[in-house]
């Protein structure tokens, strides 16, 4: 694969697009539109669906979950659509560009420029990208999340277990090395964003769902 200047520009362009889409703070937008106030002043201050649920509005929390999960998938859908229309599938390594966009969309959610780089934890957005990249891996990871949540009633534990296993699932179900590497990066981002939750889990002070 030849990393010429055009290739680098394509990678930068699509990674920037992925970051911008991922950085849309749906949790903040929906809570403000619903008159629930600034979600950053509620609970953990996180803009994700779990913290939105602490407002008591399950419908808004569900919409936040769906929209946050759709961001990564939307970025990848736009990418593949644009590459198809441009007829450059045979010129560039699409799997590499998809992997970069997947990572950048999760980074956008976790570190949005609009909110001083203080965003969510990337769980829903990450699931959206994984589902788009490999549907079987995504469904398996979601089932693991629901199983752990059912057993322990702790959202952060469910996310941590799921994202710990996602790279192994991707290695098992996928033959594309770029997707495996992307899953490692995405899982690492989510684990990093859960560092405070990990401390509370170890201290057995993590709140339940």
C-alpha positions, 0 to 999 in steps of 0.5 A: 500500500502506497502512503502518498500525500493524497492517501494521507489527505483522505485519511485526515479528511474522513477522520475529521468527519468521523470526529465531528459526527462523534462529537455531537453531544446528543445527551446535552442537547436532548436534556436541554431541549426537554427542560431537564437542565444541563446534564453536566450538572447532574449525577456524574456530569457525563453526557452519556445515556446512563447519566441522562437516565439519572434525570428520571426521564427514561425516554430521553435516556433511550433517545440518547442511547440510540443517537449516540450509538448511531453516530459511529455507524453514521460516520462509517455509512457516509464514508462508504457511501462517499467512497462508492460514489467516488469509485475509489474502492480499488485505489485506497484501503477502505478497511484502513479508512473505516478503522480510522473513522471508527476510532475518530468518532469514538474520540469525538464523543469522548473528547468533543471540542465543543465541550472543552474535550469533556464528553462521554465514555464512548460505550454506545458510540463504540458499539455503533462502530463495532456493529457496522464493522462486524455485525456478529461481533457487535451483537455478541458484545451487546449480548454480553453487556445485557447479560452482565447488566442483568446479573450485576446491575452495574452499567460500567461493569457491563461496558468494561467486560464487553470492551475487554472481550471485543478485541478477542471477538474481532480477532475470532470473527474477522480476518481484517487486521485493521478492524482488530487494531481498531477494536483494540483502540476503541476498547482502550479508549472506553477503558480509559474513560472508565478509570474512575468507575474502575476505582469505585468497582474495586472499592465496591462503591460503584452505584447500580443501575 
